[in-house]
Amino acid sequence: MENLRWIAAAALSAYACSLAVHHTTPIDLALPFLAIAVTLLAWLSYSEVLLGVPVLVVAEIAVPDERLRLLVFGAVGATGVAIAVNVGRGFSPPPPGEGGLKPRPTLDGAPIVALIALLLLRWIPLGHVRYGRELLLLAIAAAIVFVLGRTPFAVTVAVVVSLVTTAVPLRTLAFPLAVLLIAAAARTFGMPALRLVWPSTVVLAFVMLFFPWSGIVARAFPYFLQRAAPEKPRTLVRQALAPRQGETYWVPEGATHLIVSGANVAHLRRGAILGRMEPGAVDIRIGDVADWGYARREAWHKAHNPLPRDAAGEVRDYGYEAWIDGAGRIPLPRGARLIRVTADGALPPHVSLQVEGFE
């Protein structure tokens, strides 16, 4: 009877959220999916977690700013996962003296929490899901949780390892399989079941907070550690410079930075020179900028670029398909009214230095 009540609660929550949807992003359209996830997390932990459902409805209706609204959705998901990891039933019991809930014999809550987290992190937008690969990855994640002892630490390892696995191409699944084998070997040789409740909770909550842009969390994580800066007006140039090609630009009034990216440079590593800015003989390197599309899911497995130190790229798409382009800010020489940008002569013929604009 209790389970029937929870099923009804999940159905009603999903229905209420479906009626509230009136924005068009993939995250908004997946609101009923998120409501079911919140209900499952409440079933695993505290019924009070269901308060997240009306929060979702209110945010959808009353918060027009897209980023703020999606952050509220992320906060609801992060809160539910954090509570379930701390007090969820079905986790391995803590050692004597640590307290905590006893596991319910009929429910393996730890792998369920991991699967809920991964469904939110990887299965939005639903239209882009590669179901065969994703189901295999979920099975590997569940196996990691069981092997590591159904603890909060086990859930965190499974979620993080699966999140950073692009599954495109298929051979990238070797990474979570390797983690599973290493974990199995470690447990075989006597490694205890680590709990690390609070560190695990913090990591999972942070990841879930940004699930509306989980692709960027997976492939350009340092972006979320940068200090938020107000948006500045940008003067667009959008010119690609071939090797040895140089162009002179007037600096717009009030501009302090040149916005630059690379094309076909994803294979280059940090420190590689792409070009130079005059006056001042300022080298433009990988690390200052990156390949424009290096953080796309399809490109990530062969990219060696880091996120630019002062990232100026635009956030594109949503969920696991989200990515940020590789533009970076280069400080302009003080007082310069004209600058000249030249692509390095040692670059291969198919590579270009892209001057995006001024900011």
C-alpha positions as CSV (number, residue, x, y, z in Angstrom):
1,M,0.0,0.0,0.0
2,E,2.8,2.4,0.8
3,N,4.4,1.8,-2.5
4,L,1.1,2.5,-4.3
5,R,1.0,5.9,-2.6
6,W,4.5,6.7,-3.8
7,I,3.6,5.7,-7.3
8,A,0.5,7.9,-7.2
9,A,2.7,10.8,-5.8
10,A,5.2,10.4,-8.7
11,A,2.4,10.4,-11.3
12,L,0.7,13.4,-9.8
13,S,4.0,15.3,-9.5
14,A,4.8,14.6,-13.1
15,Y,1.3,15.7,-14.2
16,A,1.5,18.9,-12.2
17,C,4.9,19.8,-13.7
18,S,3.7,19.0,-17.2
19,L,0.9,21.5,-16.8
20,A,3.3,24.1,-15.5
21,V,5.8,23.9,-18.4
22,H,5.7,27.0,-20.7
23,H,9.4,27.6,-21.4
24,T,11.0,25.7,-24.3
25,T,14.5,24.7,-23.2
26,P,15.2,20.9,-22.9
27,I,15.5,21.3,-19.1
28,D,12.0,22.9,-18.9
29,L,10.5,20.3,-21.1
30,A,12.0,17.6,-18.9
31,L,10.4,19.0,-15.8
32,P,8.0,16.0,-15.3
33,F,11.1,13.8,-15.5
34,L,12.7,15.8,-12.7
35,A,9.5,15.6,-10.6
36,I,9.6,11.8,-10.8
37,A,13.3,11.9,-9.8
38,V,12.5,14.1,-6.8
39,T,9.7,11.7,-5.8
40,L,12.0,8.7,-5.9
41,L,14.6,10.5,-3.8
42,A,11.9,11.3,-1.3
43,W,10.9,7.7,-1.2
44,L,14.5,6.8,-0.5
45,S,15.0,9.3,2.3
46,Y,12.5,11.8,3.7
47,S,9.0,12.6,2.4
48,E,9.8,16.3,3.0
49,V,12.0,16.1,-0.1
50,L,8.7,16.2,-2.1
51,L,8.6,19.9,-1.3
52,G,11.0,20.2,-4.2
53,V,8.1,19.6,-6.6
54,P,6.1,22.7,-5.8
55,V,9.4,24.6,-5.9
56,L,9.9,23.4,-9.5
57,V,6.4,24.5,-10.4
58,V,6.8,28.0,-8.9
59,A,10.2,28.5,-10.5
60,E,8.8,27.4,-13.9
61,I,6.0,29.9,-13.7
62,A,7.5,32.8,-11.8
63,V,11.2,33.0,-12.8
64,P,11.6,34.3,-16.3
65,D,15.4,34.6,-16.2
66,E,16.6,31.4,-17.8
67,R,19.9,30.8,-16.0
68,L,18.3,31.6,-12.6
69,R,15.4,29.3,-13.3
70,L,17.6,26.4,-14.3
71,L,19.8,26.9,-11.3
72,V,16.7,26.6,-9.1
73,F,16.0,23.3,-10.8
74,G,19.6,22.3,-10.2
75,A,19.3,23.2,-6.5
76,V,16.2,21.0,-6.1
77,G,18.0,18.1,-7.7
78,A,21.2,18.7,-5.7
79,T,19.2,18.9,-2.4
80,G,17.4,15.7,-3.1
81,V,20.5,13.7,-4.0
82,A,22.5,15.2,-1.0
83,I,19.7,14.1,1.5
84,A,19.4,10.7,-0.1
85,V,23.2,10.1,0.1
86,N,23.2,11.2,3.8
87,V,20.2,9.3,5.1
88,G,18.9,7.2,2.2
89,R,17.8,3.6,3.0
90,G,19.6,0.8,1.3
91,F,23.1,2.1,1.9
92,S,25.6,0.0,3.8
93,P,25.3,0.6,7.5
94,P,27.9,2.8,9.2
95,P,30.4,1.4,11.6
96,P,29.2,1.1,15.2
97,G,29.0,4.5,16.9
98,E,28.6,6.6,13.8
99,G,24.8,6.4,13.8
100,G,22.7,6.6,10.6
101,L,19.8,4.6,9.2
102,K,19.8,0.8,8.9
103,P,19.6,-0.5,5.3
104,R,16.2,-1.8,4.3
105,P,16.6,-5.4,3.2
106,T,14.3,-5.2,0.2
107,L,15.8,-2.0,-1.3
108,D,19.2,-1.2,-2.6
109,G,19.1,2.5,-2.3
110,A,22.7,3.4,-3.2
111,P,22.6,2.2,-6.8
112,I,19.2,3.8,-7.2
113,V,20.5,7.2,-6.1
114,A,23.4,6.8,-8.5
115,L,21.1,5.9,-11.4
116,I,18.8,8.9,-10.6
117,A,21.7,11.3,-10.6
118,L,23.0,9.9,-13.9
119,L,19.6,10.0,-15.6
120,L,19.4,13.7,-14.8
121,L,23.0,14.4,-15.7
122,R,23.2,12.4,-19.0
123,W,19.7,11.8,-20.3
124,I,18.7,15.4,-21.0
125,P,18.0,16.3,-23.8
126,L,16.1,13.1,-24.2
127,G,16.2,13.3,-28.0
128,H,20.0,13.0,-27.9
129,V,20.3,9.9,-25.8
130,R,22.2,6.9,-27.3
131,Y,20.2,4.3,-25.4
132,G,22.4,1.3,-25.9
133,R,25.5,3.0,-24.7
134,E,23.8,4.8,-21.9
135,L,22.1,1.6,-20.5
136,L,25.5,-0.1,-20.6
137,L,27.1,2.8,-18.7
138,L,24.3,2.7,-16.1
139,A,25.0,-1.0,-15.6
140,I,28.7,-0.3,-15.1
141,A,27.9,2.5,-12.6
142,A,25.6,0.2,-10.6
143,A,28.3,-2.4,-10.5
144,I,30.8,0.1,-9.2
145,V,28.4,1.1,-6.4
146,F,28.0,-2.6,-5.4
147,V,31.7,-3.4,-5.6
148,L,32.7,-0.4,-3.5
149,G,30.2,-1.3,-0.8
150,R,27.0,0.7,-1.4
151,T,28.3,3.8,0.4
152,P,28.1,7.5,-0.3
153,F,31.7,7.3,-1.6
154,A,30.7,4.5,-3.9
155,V,27.9,6.5,-5.4
156,T,30.1,9.5,-5.9
157,V,32.8,7.5,-7.7
158,A,30.2,5.9,-10.0
159,V,28.5,9.2,-10.8
160,V,31.7,11.2,-11.5
161,V,33.3,8.4,-13.5
162,S,30.2,8.0,-15.6
163,L,29.7,11.8,-16.0
164,V,33.2,12.3,-17.6
165,T,32.7,9.3,-19.9
166,T,31.5,10.7,-23.2
167,A,30.6,7.3,-24.6
168,V,31.4,8.8,-28.0
169,P,33.2,7.0,-29.4
170,L,32.2,3.7,-27.8
171,R,35.8,2.9,-26.8
172,T,35.6,5.6,-24.1
173,L,33.6,3.1,-22.1
174,A,36.9,1.5,-21.3
175,F,37.5,4.2,-18.6
176,P,34.5,3.2,-16.3
177,L,35.3,-0.5,-17.0
178,A,38.9,0.1,-15.9
179,V,37.6,1.8,-12.7
180,L,35.3,-1.1,-12.0
181,L,38.1,-3.6,-12.4
182,I,40.5,-1.6,-10.2
183,A,37.8,-1.2,-7.5
184,A,37.1,-5.0,-7.6
185,A,40.8,-5.7,-7.3
186,A,41.2,-3.3,-4.4
187,R,38.2,-4.8,-2.6
188,T,39.5,-8.3,-3.2
189,F,42.8,-7.3,-1.5
190,G,41.1,-6.0,1.6
191,M,40.3,-2.3,0.9
192,P,37.4,-1.3,3.3
193,A,34.2,0.1,2.2
194,L,34.9,3.9,2.4
195,R,32.0,6.1,3.4
196,L,33.4,9.7,3.3
197,V,29.9,11.0,3.7
198,W,30.4,14.8,3.7
199,P,33.0,15.0,1.0
200,S,30.8,12.7,-1.2
201,T,27.8,14.9,-0.4
202,V,29.6,18.1,-1.4
203,V,30.9,16.6,-4.7
204,L,27.5,15.2,-5.7
205,A,25.6,18.3,-4.7
206,F,28.0,20.5,-6.7
207,V,27.6,18.3,-9.8
208,M,23.8,18.1,-9.5
209,L,23.5,21.9,-9.0
210,F,24.7,22.4,-12.5
211,F,23.0,19.4,-14.2
212,P,21.2,21.8,-16.6
213,W,24.7,22.2,-18.1
214,S,26.2,18.8,-17.2
215,G,28.2,18.6,-20.4
216,I,30.2,21.6,-19.3
217,V,30.7,20.1,-15.8
218,A,32.0,16.9,-17.5
219,R,34.3,18.5,-20.1
220,A,35.1,22.1,-18.9
221,F,34.6,21.8,-15.1
222,P,37.0,24.8,-14.2
223,Y,34.4,27.1,-15.9
224,F,32.2,26.8,-12.8
225,L,35.1,27.8,-10.5
226,Q,35.7,31.1,-12.2
227,R,34.5,34.3,-10.5
228,A,31.3,35.5,-12.1
229,A,31.7,38.7,-14.0
230,P,29.1,41.0,-15.4
231,E,28.5,40.7,-19.2
232,K,30.2,43.5,-21.2
233,P,29.3,44.8,-24.6
234,R,31.3,43.0,-27.4
235,T,32.3,44.4,-30.7
236,L,32.4,41.5,-33.2
237,V,35.1,40.9,-35.7
238,R,34.9,37.2,-36.5
239,Q,37.9,36.9,-38.8
240,A,40.1,33.8,-39.3
241,L,43.8,34.3,-39.8
242,A,45.7,31.7,-41.7
243,P,49.3,30.9,-40.8
244,R,51.6,34.0,-41.2
245,Q,48.5,36.1,-42.0
246,G,48.3,39.4,-40.0
247,E,45.6,42.0,-39.7
248,T,45.5,45.5,-38.1
249,Y,42.4,46.4,-36.0
250,W,41.1,49.7,-34.5
251,V,40.5,49.2,-30.8
252,P,36.9,50.2,-30.0
253,E,36.4,52.9,-27.3
254,G,36.5,51.4,-23.8
255,A,37.6,47.9,-24.9
256,T,40.1,46.2,-22.6
257,H,40.4,42.7,-24.1
258,L,40.7,41.0,-27.4
259,I,38.6,37.8,-27.8
260,V,40.3,35.1,-29.7
261,S,39.9,31.3,-30.3
262,G,41.5,28.7,-32.6
263,A,40.2,26.5,-35.4
264,N,41.5,22.9,-35.9
265,V,43.8,23.3,-32.9
266,A,42.2,20.8,-30.5
267,H,45.2,18.5,-30.8
268,L,47.6,21.2,-29.5
269,R,48.6,21.2,-25.9
270,R,48.9,24.0,-23.3
271,G,51.6,26.5,-24.2
272,A,51.6,26.0,-28.0
273,I,51.9,29.4,-29.8
274,L,49.0,30.3,-32.1
275,G,50.0,33.9,-32.9
276,R,51.2,37.3,-31.6
277,M,49.6,40.6,-30.8
278,E,51.4,44.0,-31.3
279,P,52.4,46.3,-29.7
280,G,54.0,44.5,-26.8
281,A,54.9,41.2,-28.6
282,V,52.1,39.4,-26.7
283,D,52.1,35.7,-27.5
284,I,48.7,34.0,-27.9
285,R,48.9,30.4,-26.7
286,I,46.8,27.4,-26.1
287,G,45.8,28.0,-22.5
288,D,44.9,31.6,-23.3
289,V,42.5,30.3,-25.9
290,A,41.3,26.9,-27.1
291,D,39.8,25.3,-30.2
292,W,36.4,26.8,-30.8
293,G,34.6,23.5,-30.6
294,Y,37.0,21.5,-28.3
295,A,34.4,20.9,-25.6
296,R,31.7,19.4,-27.8
297,R,30.9,15.8,-26.9
298,E,32.0,14.5,-30.3
299,A,35.3,16.3,-30.2
300,W,36.3,15.8,-26.5
301,H,37.9,12.4,-26.8
302,K,40.7,13.6,-29.0
303,A,41.0,17.2,-27.7
304,H,44.1,18.2,-25.6
305,N,43.2,21.9,-25.0
306,P,42.5,23.1,-21.4
307,L,39.7,25.7,-20.7
308,P,41.2,29.2,-21.4
309,R,42.5,31.0,-18.2
310,D,40.0,33.8,-18.8
311,A,37.2,32.0,-20.7
312,A,35.1,34.2,-22.9
313,G,33.2,31.5,-24.8
314,E,29.4,31.3,-24.9
315,V,27.5,28.5,-23.2
316,R,25.7,26.5,-25.9
317,D,23.0,23.9,-25.6
318,Y,21.7,22.2,-22.4
319,G,22.2,19.1,-20.3
320,Y,24.8,16.6,-21.4
321,E,25.0,18.2,-24.9
322,A,26.0,21.6,-23.3
323,W,29.4,23.0,-24.2
324,I,31.3,26.2,-24.1
325,D,33.3,27.4,-27.1
326,G,37.1,27.9,-26.7
327,A,37.3,31.7,-26.9
328,G,39.5,33.5,-24.4
329,R,40.3,37.0,-23.3
330,I,43.7,38.6,-24.1
331,P,44.4,41.9,-22.3
332,L,45.0,44.7,-24.7
333,P,48.1,46.9,-24.5
334,R,47.3,49.9,-22.3
335,G,46.4,52.9,-24.4
336,A,46.7,51.2,-27.8
337,R,44.4,52.5,-30.5
338,L,45.6,50.1,-33.1
339,I,46.7,46.5,-32.7
340,R,48.1,44.0,-35.1
341,V,47.3,40.3,-34.8
342,T,49.4,37.7,-36.7
343,A,48.9,34.0,-36.8
344,D,52.1,32.0,-36.1
345,G,54.0,30.9,-39.2
346,A,54.7,27.4,-37.8
347,L,51.0,26.5,-37.7
348,P,49.9,23.7,-40.1
349,P,48.0,25.0,-43.2
350,H,44.6,23.8,-42.0
351,V,44.9,25.7,-38.7
352,S,43.7,29.3,-38.1
353,L,43.7,31.9,-35.4
354,Q,40.2,33.3,-35.0
355,V,39.8,36.9,-33.9
356,E,36.3,36.9,-32.4
357,G,36.1,40.6,-31.4
358,F,36.7,43.1,-28.6
359,E,35.3,43.4,-25.1
